[in-house]
Amino acid sequence: NVVLEKLYLKPNALADLNLPVTVSLGYLGILN
C-alpha cells in the first residue's frame, strides 16, 4: 500500500495517473 500525507501538488499533478482523486487547491491531505 502507498500512503501519501500532506502533499502540496499542482491541481493537474495527478491527472496523468488517472486516479479517482480530486486535488483541491493543490493540497492533498491523506491518500491511502
mmCIF entry with sequence, helices, sheets and N, C-alpha, C, O atoms, coordinates in Angstrom:
data_MODEL
# 
_entry.id   MODEL 
# 
_entity.id                         1 
_entity.type                       polymer 
_entity.pdbx_number_of_molecules   1 
# 
_entity_poly.entity_id                      1 
_entity_poly.type                           'polypeptide(L)' 
_entity_poly.nstd_linkage                   no 
_entity_poly.nstd_monomer                   no 
_entity_poly.pdbx_seq_one_letter_code       NVVLEKLYLKPNALADLNLPVTVSLGYLGILN 
_entity_poly.pdbx_seq_one_letter_code_can   NVVLEKLYLKPNALADLNLPVTVSLGYLGILN 
_entity_poly.pdbx_strand_id                 A 
# 
loop_
_entity_poly_seq.entity_id 
_entity_poly_seq.num 
_entity_poly_seq.mon_id 
_entity_poly_seq.hetero 
1 1  ASN n 
1 2  VAL n 
1 3  VAL n 
1 4  LEU n 
1 5  GLU n 
1 6  LYS n 
1 7  LEU n 
1 8  TYR n 
1 9  LEU n 
1 10 LYS n 
1 11 PRO n 
1 12 ASN n 
1 13 ALA n 
1 14 LEU n 
1 15 ALA n 
1 16 ASP n 
1 17 LEU n 
1 18 ASN n 
1 19 LEU n 
1 20 PRO n 
1 21 VAL n 
1 22 THR n 
1 23 VAL n 
1 24 SER n 
1 25 LEU n 
1 26 GLY n 
1 27 TYR n 
1 28 LEU n 
1 29 GLY n 
1 30 ILE n 
1 31 LEU n 
1 32 ASN n 
# 
_struct_asym.id          A 
_struct_asym.entity_id   1 
# 
_struct_conf.conf_type_id            HELX_P 
_struct_conf.id                      HELX_P1 
_struct_conf.pdbx_PDB_helix_id       AA1 
_struct_conf.beg_label_comp_id       ALA 
_struct_conf.beg_label_asym_id       A 
_struct_conf.beg_label_seq_id        15 
_struct_conf.pdbx_beg_PDB_ins_code   ? 
_struct_conf.end_label_comp_id       LEU 
_struct_conf.end_label_asym_id       A 
_struct_conf.end_label_seq_id        17 
_struct_conf.pdbx_end_PDB_ins_code   ? 
_struct_conf.beg_auth_comp_id        ALA 
_struct_conf.beg_auth_asym_id        A 
_struct_conf.beg_auth_seq_id         15 
_struct_conf.end_auth_comp_id        LEU 
_struct_conf.end_auth_asym_id        A 
_struct_conf.end_auth_seq_id         17 
_struct_conf.pdbx_PDB_helix_class    5 
_struct_conf.details                 ? 
_struct_conf.pdbx_PDB_helix_length   3 
# 
_struct_conf_type.id          HELX_P 
_struct_conf_type.criteria    ? 
_struct_conf_type.reference   ? 
# 
_struct_sheet.id               AA1 
_struct_sheet.type             ? 
_struct_sheet.number_strands   2 
_struct_sheet.details          ? 
# 
_struct_sheet_order.sheet_id     AA1 
_struct_sheet_order.range_id_1   1 
_struct_sheet_order.range_id_2   2 
_struct_sheet_order.offset       ? 
_struct_sheet_order.sense        anti-parallel 
# 
loop_
_struct_sheet_range.sheet_id 
_struct_sheet_range.id 
_struct_sheet_range.beg_label_comp_id 
_struct_sheet_range.beg_label_asym_id 
_struct_sheet_range.beg_label_seq_id 
_struct_sheet_range.pdbx_beg_PDB_ins_code 
_struct_sheet_range.end_label_comp_id 
_struct_sheet_range.end_label_asym_id 
_struct_sheet_range.end_label_seq_id 
_struct_sheet_range.pdbx_end_PDB_ins_code 
_struct_sheet_range.beg_auth_comp_id 
_struct_sheet_range.beg_auth_asym_id 
_struct_sheet_range.beg_auth_seq_id 
_struct_sheet_range.end_auth_comp_id 
_struct_sheet_range.end_auth_asym_id 
_struct_sheet_range.end_auth_seq_id 
AA1 1 LEU A 4  ? TYR A 8  ? LEU A 4  TYR A 8  
AA1 2 TYR A 27 ? LEU A 31 ? TYR A 27 LEU A 31 
# 
loop_
_atom_site.group_PDB 
_atom_site.id 
_atom_site.type_symbol 
_atom_site.label_atom_id 
_atom_site.label_alt_id 
_atom_site.label_comp_id 
_atom_site.label_asym_id 
_atom_site.label_entity_id 
_atom_site.label_seq_id 
_atom_site.pdbx_PDB_ins_code 
_atom_site.Cartn_x 
_atom_site.Cartn_y 
_atom_site.Cartn_z 
_atom_site.occupancy 
_atom_site.B_iso_or_equiv 
_atom_site.pdbx_formal_charge 
_atom_site.auth_seq_id 
_atom_site.auth_comp_id 
_atom_site.auth_asym_id 
_atom_site.auth_atom_id 
_atom_site.pdbx_PDB_model_num 
ATOM 1   N N  . ASN A 1 1  ? 0.835   -1.202 0.000   1.00 0.00 ? 1  ASN A N  1 
ATOM 2   C CA . ASN A 1 1  ? 0.000   0.000  0.000   1.00 0.00 ? 1  ASN A CA 1 
ATOM 3   C C  . ASN A 1 1  ? 0.869   1.251  0.000   1.00 0.00 ? 1  ASN A C  1 
ATOM 4   O O  . ASN A 1 1  ? 1.976   1.269  0.539   1.00 0.00 ? 1  ASN A O  1 
ATOM 5   N N  . VAL A 1 2  ? 0.341   2.273  -0.610  1.00 0.00 ? 2  VAL A N  1 
ATOM 6   C CA . VAL A 1 2  ? 1.058   3.542  -0.655  1.00 0.00 ? 2  VAL A CA 1 
ATOM 7   C C  . VAL A 1 2  ? 0.285   4.568  0.141   1.00 0.00 ? 2  VAL A C  1 
ATOM 8   O O  . VAL A 1 2  ? -0.914  4.754  -0.065  1.00 0.00 ? 2  VAL A O  1 
ATOM 9   N N  . VAL A 1 3  ? 0.971   5.230  1.048   1.00 0.00 ? 3  VAL A N  1 
ATOM 10  C CA . VAL A 1 3  ? 0.330   6.264  1.847   1.00 0.00 ? 3  VAL A CA 1 
ATOM 11  C C  . VAL A 1 3  ? 1.030   7.592  1.588   1.00 0.00 ? 3  VAL A C  1 
ATOM 12  O O  . VAL A 1 3  ? 2.233   7.733  1.807   1.00 0.00 ? 3  VAL A O  1 
ATOM 13  N N  . LEU A 1 4  ? 0.257   8.550  1.123   1.00 0.00 ? 4  LEU A N  1 
ATOM 14  C CA . LEU A 1 4  ? 0.802   9.879  0.868   1.00 0.00 ? 4  LEU A CA 1 
ATOM 15  C C  . LEU A 1 4  ? 0.137   10.853 1.824   1.00 0.00 ? 4  LEU A C  1 
ATOM 16  O O  . LEU A 1 4  ? -1.089  10.913 1.906   1.00 0.00 ? 4  LEU A O  1 
ATOM 17  N N  . GLU A 1 5  ? 0.949   11.616 2.547   1.00 0.00 ? 5  GLU A N  1 
ATOM 18  C CA . GLU A 1 5  ? 0.386   12.532 3.524   1.00 0.00 ? 5  GLU A CA 1 
ATOM 19  C C  . GLU A 1 5  ? 0.895   13.950 3.316   1.00 0.00 ? 5  GLU A C  1 
ATOM 20  O O  . GLU A 1 5  ? 2.071   14.182 3.036   1.00 0.00 ? 5  GLU A O  1 
ATOM 21  N N  . LYS A 1 6  ? -0.028  14.885 3.462   1.00 0.00 ? 6  LYS A N  1 
ATOM 22  C CA . LYS A 1 6  ? 0.307   16.307 3.470   1.00 0.00 ? 6  LYS A CA 1 
ATOM 23  C C  . LYS A 1 6  ? 1.171   16.714 2.287   1.00 0.00 ? 6  LYS A C  1 
ATOM 24  O O  . LYS A 1 6  ? 2.228   17.324 2.447   1.00 0.00 ? 6  LYS A O  1 
ATOM 25  N N  . LEU A 1 7  ? 0.701   16.364 1.102   1.00 0.00 ? 7  LEU A N  1 
ATOM 26  C CA . LEU A 1 7  ? 1.439   16.717 -0.102  1.00 0.00 ? 7  LEU A CA 1 
ATOM 27  C C  . LEU A 1 7  ? 0.836   17.950 -0.744  1.00 0.00 ? 7  LEU A C  1 
ATOM 28  O O  . LEU A 1 7  ? -0.382  18.079 -0.869  1.00 0.00 ? 7  LEU A O  1 
ATOM 29  N N  . TYR A 1 8  ? 1.719   18.854 -1.148  1.00 0.00 ? 8  TYR A N  1 
ATOM 30  C CA . TYR A 1 8  ? 1.255   20.015 -1.897  1.00 0.00 ? 8  TYR A CA 1 
ATOM 31  C C  . TYR A 1 8  ? 1.504   19.749 -3.369  1.00 0.00 ? 8  TYR A C  1 
ATOM 32  O O  . TYR A 1 8  ? 2.642   19.546 -3.791  1.00 0.00 ? 8  TYR A O  1 
ATOM 33  N N  . LEU A 1 9  ? 0.426   19.752 -4.152  1.00 0.00 ? 9  LEU A N  1 
ATOM 34  C CA . LEU A 1 9  ? 0.511   19.366 -5.549  1.00 0.00 ? 9  LEU A CA 1 
ATOM 35  C C  . LEU A 1 9  ? -0.109  20.414 -6.439  1.00 0.00 ? 9  LEU A C  1 
ATOM 36  O O  . LEU A 1 9  ? -0.970  21.194 -6.032  1.00 0.00 ? 9  LEU A O  1 
ATOM 37  N N  . LYS A 1 10 ? 0.368   20.402 -7.686  1.00 0.00 ? 10 LYS A N  1 
ATOM 38  C CA . LYS A 1 10 ? -0.310  21.201 -8.695  1.00 0.00 ? 10 LYS A CA 1 
ATOM 39  C C  . LYS A 1 10 ? -1.671  20.551 -8.944  1.00 0.00 ? 10 LYS A C  1 
ATOM 40  O O  . LYS A 1 10 ? -1.799  19.330 -8.855  1.00 0.00 ? 10 LYS A O  1 
ATOM 41  N N  . PRO A 1 11 ? -2.683  21.358 -9.254  1.00 0.00 ? 11 PRO A N  1 
ATOM 42  C CA . PRO A 1 11 ? -4.031  20.799 -9.462  1.00 0.00 ? 11 PRO A CA 1 
ATOM 43  C C  . PRO A 1 11 ? -4.079  19.697 -10.508 1.00 0.00 ? 11 PRO A C  1 
ATOM 44  O O  . PRO A 1 11 ? -4.955  18.835 -10.446 1.00 0.00 ? 11 PRO A O  1 
ATOM 45  N N  . ASN A 1 12 ? -3.164  19.703 -11.462 1.00 0.00 ? 12 ASN A N  1 
ATOM 46  C CA . ASN A 1 12 ? -3.174  18.689 -12.514 1.00 0.00 ? 12 ASN A CA 1 
ATOM 47  C C  . ASN A 1 12 ? -2.081  17.651 -12.316 1.00 0.00 ? 12 ASN A C  1 
ATOM 48  O O  . ASN A 1 12 ? -1.800  16.870 -13.225 1.00 0.00 ? 12 ASN A O  1 
ATOM 49  N N  . ALA A 1 13 ? -1.457  17.631 -11.139 1.00 0.00 ? 13 ALA A N  1 
ATOM 50  C CA . ALA A 1 13 ? -0.317  16.748 -10.908 1.00 0.00 ? 13 ALA A CA 1 
ATOM 51  C C  . ALA A 1 13 ? -0.694  15.274 -11.021 1.00 0.00 ? 13 ALA A C  1 
ATOM 52  O O  . ALA A 1 13 ? 0.105   14.456 -11.478 1.00 0.00 ? 13 ALA A O  1 
ATOM 53  N N  . LEU A 1 14 ? -1.927  14.935 -10.598 1.00 0.00 ? 14 LEU A N  1 
ATOM 54  C CA . LEU A 1 14 ? -2.343  13.537 -10.614 1.00 0.00 ? 14 LEU A CA 1 
ATOM 55  C C  . LEU A 1 14 ? -3.181  13.183 -11.836 1.00 0.00 ? 14 LEU A C  1 
ATOM 56  O O  . LEU A 1 14 ? -3.600  12.037 -12.001 1.00 0.00 ? 14 LEU A O  1 
ATOM 57  N N  . ALA A 1 15 ? -3.419  14.169 -12.688 1.00 0.00 ? 15 ALA A N  1 
ATOM 58  C CA . ALA A 1 15 ? -4.308  13.950 -13.829 1.00 0.00 ? 15 ALA A CA 1 
ATOM 59  C C  . ALA A 1 15 ? -3.794  12.831 -14.734 1.00 0.00 ? 15 ALA A C  1 
ATOM 60  O O  . ALA A 1 15 ? -4.573  12.015 -15.226 1.00 0.00 ? 15 ALA A O  1 
ATOM 61  N N  . ASP A 1 16 ? -2.471  12.800 -14.949 1.00 0.00 ? 16 ASP A N  1 
ATOM 62  C CA . ASP A 1 16 ? -1.904  11.805 -15.857 1.00 0.00 ? 16 ASP A CA 1 
ATOM 63  C C  . ASP A 1 16 ? -1.920  10.401 -15.270 1.00 0.00 ? 16 ASP A C  1 
ATOM 64  O O  . ASP A 1 16 ? -1.734  9.424  -15.995 1.00 0.00 ? 16 ASP A O  1 
ATOM 65  N N  . LEU A 1 17 ? -2.139  10.292 -13.973 1.00 0.00 ? 17 LEU A N  1 
ATOM 66  C CA . LEU A 1 17 ? -2.167  8.981  -13.327 1.00 0.00 ? 17 LEU A CA 1 
ATOM 67  C C  . LEU A 1 17 ? -3.547  8.352  -13.362 1.00 0.00 ? 17 LEU A C  1 
ATOM 68  O O  . LEU A 1 17 ? -3.715  7.175  -13.044 1.00 0.00 ? 17 LEU A O  1 
ATOM 69  N N  . ASN A 1 18 ? -4.548  9.160  -13.759 1.00 0.00 ? 18 ASN A N  1 
ATOM 70  C CA . ASN A 1 18 ? -5.922  8.663  -13.856 1.00 0.00 ? 18 ASN A CA 1 
ATOM 71  C C  . ASN A 1 18 ? -6.429  8.078  -12.540 1.00 0.00 ? 18 ASN A C  1 
ATOM 72  O O  . ASN A 1 18 ? -7.110  7.052  -12.529 1.00 0.00 ? 18 ASN A O  1 
ATOM 73  N N  . LEU A 1 19 ? -6.094  8.731  -11.445 1.00 0.00 ? 19 LEU A N  1 
ATOM 74  C CA . LEU A 1 19 ? -6.561  8.274  -10.145 1.00 0.00 ? 19 LEU A CA 1 
ATOM 75  C C  . LEU A 1 19 ? -7.887  8.937  -9.800  1.00 0.00 ? 19 LEU A C  1 
ATOM 76  O O  . LEU A 1 19 ? -8.139  10.074 -10.196 1.00 0.00 ? 19 LEU A O  1 
ATOM 77  N N  . PRO A 1 20 ? -8.735  8.224  -9.059  1.00 0.00 ? 20 PRO A N  1 
ATOM 78  C CA . PRO A 1 20 ? -10.028 8.792  -8.654  1.00 0.00 ? 20 PRO A CA 1 
ATOM 79  C C  . PRO A 1 20 ? -9.864  9.769  -7.493  1.00 0.00 ? 20 PRO A C  1 
ATOM 80  O O  . PRO A 1 20 ? -10.526 9.647  -6.463  1.00 0.00 ? 20 PRO A O  1 
ATOM 81  N N  . VAL A 1 21 ? -8.976  10.732 -7.678  1.00 0.00 ? 21 VAL A N  1 
ATOM 82  C CA . VAL A 1 21 ? -8.678  11.691 -6.625  1.00 0.00 ? 21 VAL A CA 1 
ATOM 83  C C  . VAL A 1 21 ? -8.769  13.092 -7.201  1.00 0.00 ? 21 VAL A C  1 
ATOM 84  O O  . VAL A 1 21 ? -8.231  13.363 -8.275  1.00 0.00 ? 21 VAL A O  1 
ATOM 85  N N  . THR A 1 22 ? -9.441  13.970 -6.499  1.00 0.00 ? 22 THR A N  1 
ATOM 86  C CA . THR A 1 22 ? -9.503  15.362 -6.921  1.00 0.00 ? 22 THR A CA 1 
ATOM 87  C C  . THR A 1 22 ? -8.620  16.195 -6.002  1.00 0.00 ? 22 THR A C  1 
ATOM 88  O O  . THR A 1 22 ? -8.790  16.192 -4.783  1.00 0.00 ? 22 THR A O  1 
ATOM 89  N N  . VAL A 1 23 ? -7.679  16.904 -6.605  1.00 0.00 ? 23 VAL A N  1 
ATOM 90  C CA . VAL A 1 23 ? -6.795  17.758 -5.826  1.00 0.00 ? 23 VAL A CA 1 
ATOM 91  C C  . VAL A 1 23 ? -7.425  19.143 -5.734  1.00 0.00 ? 23 VAL A C  1 
ATOM 92  O O  . VAL A 1 23 ? -7.588  19.828 -6.743  1.00 0.00 ? 23 VAL A O  1 
ATOM 93  N N  . SER A 1 24 ? -7.771  19.542 -4.534  1.00 0.00 ? 24 SER A N  1 
ATOM 94  C CA . SER A 1 24 ? -8.411  20.831 -4.323  1.00 0.00 ? 24 SER A CA 1 
ATOM 95  C C  . SER A 1 24 ? -7.410  21.827 -3.768  1.00 0.00 ? 24 SER A C  1 
ATOM 96  O O  . SER A 1 24 ? -6.794  21.593 -2.728  1.00 0.00 ? 24 SER A O  1 
ATOM 97  N N  . LEU A 1 25 ? -7.254  22.943 -4.474  1.00 0.00 ? 25 LEU A N  1 
ATOM 98  C CA . LEU A 1 25 ? -6.337  23.993 -4.059  1.00 0.00 ? 25 LEU A CA 1 
ATOM 99  C C  . LEU A 1 25 ? -4.916  23.473 -3.894  1.00 0.00 ? 25 LEU A C  1 
ATOM 100 O O  . LEU A 1 25 ? -4.139  24.020 -3.112  1.00 0.00 ? 25 LEU A O  1 
ATOM 101 N N  . GLY A 1 26 ? -4.579  22.430 -4.620  1.00 0.00 ? 26 GLY A N  1 
ATOM 102 C CA . GLY A 1 26 ? -3.222  21.911 -4.597  1.00 0.00 ? 26 GLY A CA 1 
ATOM 103 C C  . GLY A 1 26 ? -2.845  21.202 -3.310  1.00 0.00 ? 26 GLY A C  1 
ATOM 104 O O  . GLY A 1 26 ? -1.667  20.926 -3.085  1.00 0.00 ? 26 GLY A O  1 
ATOM 105 N N  . TYR A 1 27 ? -3.814  20.902 -2.465  1.00 0.00 ? 27 TYR A N  1 
ATOM 106 C CA . TYR A 1 27 ? -3.493  20.248 -1.200  1.00 0.00 ? 27 TYR A CA 1 
ATOM 107 C C  . TYR A 1 27 ? -4.171  18.902 -1.102  1.00 0.00 ? 27 TYR A C  1 
ATOM 108 O O  . TYR A 1 27 ? -5.386  18.780 -1.255  1.00 0.00 ? 27 TYR A O  1 
ATOM 109 N N  . LEU A 1 28 ? -3.360  17.898 -0.844  1.00 0.00 ? 28 LEU A N  1 
ATOM 110 C CA . LEU A 1 28 ? -3.899  16.556 -0.665  1.00 0.00 ? 28 LEU A CA 1 
ATOM 111 C C  . LEU A 1 28 ? -3.585  16.116 0.757   1.00 0.00 ? 28 LEU A C  1 
ATOM 112 O O  . LEU A 1 28 ? -2.418  15.990 1.127   1.00 0.00 ? 28 LEU A O  1 
ATOM 113 N N  . GLY A 1 29 ? -4.606  15.884 1.543   1.00 0.00 ? 29 GLY A N  1 
ATOM 114 C CA . GLY A 1 29 ? -4.401  15.527 2.945   1.00 0.00 ? 29 GLY A CA 1 
ATOM 115 C C  . GLY A 1 29 ? -3.806  14.144 3.085   1.00 0.00 ? 29 GLY A C  1 
ATOM 116 O O  . GLY A 1 29 ? -2.597  14.006 3.268   1.00 0.00 ? 29 GLY A O  1 
ATOM 117 N N  . ILE A 1 30 ? -4.631  13.123 3.002   1.00 0.00 ? 30 ILE A N  1 
ATOM 118 C CA . ILE A 1 30 ? -4.158  11.750 3.134   1.00 0.00 ? 30 ILE A CA 1 
ATOM 119 C C  . ILE A 1 30 ? -4.790  10.894 2.051   1.00 0.00 ? 30 ILE A C  1 
ATOM 120 O O  . ILE A 1 30 ? -6.007  10.898 1.860   1.00 0.00 ? 30 ILE A O  1 
ATOM 121 N N  . LEU A 1 31 ? -3.943  10.164 1.348   1.00 0.00 ? 31 LEU A N  1 
ATOM 122 C CA . LEU A 1 31 ? -4.411  9.240  0.327   1.00 0.00 ? 31 LEU A CA 1 
ATOM 123 C C  . LEU A 1 31 ? -3.904  7.852  0.667   1.00 0.00 ? 31 LEU A C  1 
ATOM 124 O O  . LEU A 1 31 ? -2.696  7.632  0.756   1.00 0.00 ? 31 LEU A O  1 
ATOM 125 N N  . ASN A 1 32 ? -4.816  6.922  0.854   1.00 0.00 ? 32 ASN A N  1 
ATOM 126 C CA . ASN A 1 32 ? -4.414  5.547  1.155   1.00 0.00 ? 32 ASN A CA 1 
ATOM 127 C C  . ASN A 1 32 ? -4.670  4.653  -0.035  1.00 0.00 ? 32 ASN A C  1 
ATOM 128 O O  . ASN A 1 32 ? -4.395  3.454  0.023   1.00 0.00 ? 32 ASN A O  1 
# 
